[in-house]
């Protein structure tokens, strides 16, 4: 029973960590895209639309 509980805990932690990593990776990619768009002079409204970042987040880039 204890081994089963431990295995379940490890599997849960692994899947949770993997999901969090994917979310962080997607967020970082949105910031990279926003930086490039901003550098190319694309209007703020378009950057917000395509990256789903806030104007404040984009302004800080």
N, C-alpha and C positions, 0 to 999 in steps of 0.2 A: 504494500500500500504506500509506504513512504517513497519508494522509488518512482511509483506512478505519479505521485503528487509533485515530486521534484522535476520529473520529466515534463509534466504539464506546465509547471512554472517556467522552466527553461524555454519551452516552445512558445509560451505566451510572450515572454520577454523578447525573444528573438523576433517574433512577428511584429510586436509593437515597435521595437527599435527600427526594424526595416521600414515600416510605414512612416515613422517619423523622419527617417533619412530621405525617403522619397519626397515628402512634403517640403523639407528643407532644400532639397535639390531643385525642386520646381520653383520655389520662391527665389532662390539665388539666380536661376535662369531668367526669371522675370526682371530682376534687377539688372542683369547684364543686357537684356534686350532694351530696357528703358534707358540705360546709359547710352547705348548706341543710337537709339532714336533721338534722344535729347541732343547728342553731339551732331547729328545730322540736321538739326533744326526742325524736327517734326513737332507740330503743335501739341501742347500739354493734353488737350482733350483726346487726341488720337492715342497718345501714349497710355493714358488712363484706360481708354477703351480696350486696347489690345493686351495690356499687361495686367489689368485688374489691380494695379497699385493705386494708392491714393495720391492726390496732388502733393501732399506733404512729404510722402515717401520719395516721390520723384524729385521734388525740389531739393532734397538733401543729397542727391547723387552728385 
